[in-house]
């Protein structure tokens, strides 16, 4: 597949989506971008508009009834990026786009992954368990939450005075720095 199409799925503010797209805009790449969201109130919609990127809003049932799959197939994307997308990707899409869907997780998988482990929930659990390190994991998406093959991890030491919000900010900095670079590396393969 060499369509130069990249699709980013996001459910929240869209800071990772915006950061990735801006990274490639600065490099004057010829990729075509699309943002998809299941949340009609997501901040990513405004970011897409500001970036002049198309944004498709869909209902949860459309993800699972094949409508979103048909739409994706019509675009023939080179890569699908989950950036703060909270719904489980259906097996039908994962099976067709094997090793073409990536996700970022705000912890060092396999620890602190799985259903319900997103956002501040992850950081609270890590702080409560007095972990010494945390970090990010970028991985391929498979049929289980946060269990796909790991592409990249970067860790940081946790200061004993960190609150979950402190840790969240440090992890966010790692995401901003490394996620676009890993996307670029994968597209170069």
N, C-alpha and C positions, 0 to 999 in steps of 0.2 A: 504494500500500500504506500503510494507516494503522492498523497493528495495535498500535502502541506497543511492539512486541517488538524487542529488541536482543539479538543473539547475539555473544558474545565467544569467540573461539577462542584458546587458549593452550596451550603445551606445557611451561612451566616454572613459575617461582615465582608468577607471577600478580600482581606488584606493579602493573603497568600496568592490568590488569583491575580490581583492587581500587580503585585510585586513580580510575579513570573512574566506577565505580559509586558510590563515596563522594561524588564531586563532584555527581552527580545526586541522590543521597539528600539532601544538604545543601540542594539547591534544591527538594526535595519534589516532584520530577517524577513523572509517572504512567507512566514507562516500565517495562516488564516485562523483566527481565534473565535471561539464560541463559548459563552458561559451558559450553563444550564443550572437551574435551581428548582427545588420543590417548594420553596418558601416564598410566597408572594410579598413578604415584608422584609426579605433579606437585604442587608446592606450591599451585598454584591451586585444587586440590580442597579443601584445608583453608580457604583464604581464602573460597571460595564458601560453605562450611558456616558459617563465622563471620559472613558477610554475610547468611545465610539466603537464598541464591540457589541455584536448582536447578543441578546440574552433571551433564552427560551425558558419560560416558566411552565412547569408541568405539575400535574396532580400526582400524588403518590401512586394511585392505582394505574396511572399511565406508565409508570416505571415497571410495573409488574405484569401488565396485560399485553406487552409487546409494542405499544405505541412508541415509547422512547427508543427501543431497539430498532424499529423500522426507521426512525428519524436518524439515529446514529449510522445505520447501514447506508442511508442515502448520502451521507457525508464522507464515508470511507476514511475515518480519522487515522492519522499516524500514531496518535497517542491520546489516551483519555486520562485526565488527571483529577483525582479526588482531593480537594483542598478544603477540608472542613465540611465534607458532605456526610450527613448523619444517617442516611438510610443505607441498609444493606443492599449492595448491588446484586441484582438477580443473576442466578446461575446462567440463564440464557445469554446474557451479555458477556459475563465473565468467560464462558466457554468459547464464544466466538472470538473474543478479543484477548485471548490468553497471552500474557506477557506484553500487553499493550495498554493495560490499566495500572496506574500507580496511585499510591496513597501515602500521605505523611501522617505519622502518629507522634504525639508529643511525649514519648517515653521510649526507653530502650526495650523494644520487644525482644523476647516473648513476654517479659513482665509488663503488667499493667495494660494489657490489651483486652479486647473482647467487648461484648455488648455493654453499653453504659459507660465505658471508659473513654471519655472524650472531655476536652476542655479542662475546666478547673477540677472536675472529678478525679482526673489522673493525678494532677499536682497535689491535691489534698491527700490522696492515698500514699503517694511517694513521701510526702512530709510526715504523715502519721506513722509510717513504717520506718522512719529515720534512715532512709537510704542515704548513702554517701555520694552517689552520682545519679544523674538523670541525663536525658538527651532527647534526640529525635531519631526516628527510624523512617526511612523511605523504603517502601516495599511494593512488590507486585500484589495485585488484588487477586485472591482466589475465592473459593466458595465458603470460606470461614472468616469471621471477623478477625482482622489483624494477624492472620496466620500465613499469608503469602510469603514467598521467598524474599529475603531481605536484600536490598540493593545497596543501602548506605546507612551507616549510623555515625552519629557524632555525640560525644558525651561531654558533660561539664560536671565539675565538682559542686556539691551542694553545701553551702555555708549553713552551719547549724542555726543561724538566726533567720534563715529564709522563711517567709510565709508562703502559702500556696500561690499568692499573687506575685511575689518576688520570683518564684520559680517559673511561673507562667511567662513573665516578662523575659527572663533569660532564655527560655525555650523558644519563645517567639523570635528573639534575635537570631537564634540558630536557624530557624525555619527561613527567615528572610535572607540569610546569607547563603545557605546551602541548597534549598529547594530548586531555585532557578538553574544553578550549576548542574545539578544532577539531571534535571529535565534536558538541558542542553547536551550533556554527555549521552543520554539515552537516545536522543534524536540523531546523534552522530553515528550511532552503531549501524 
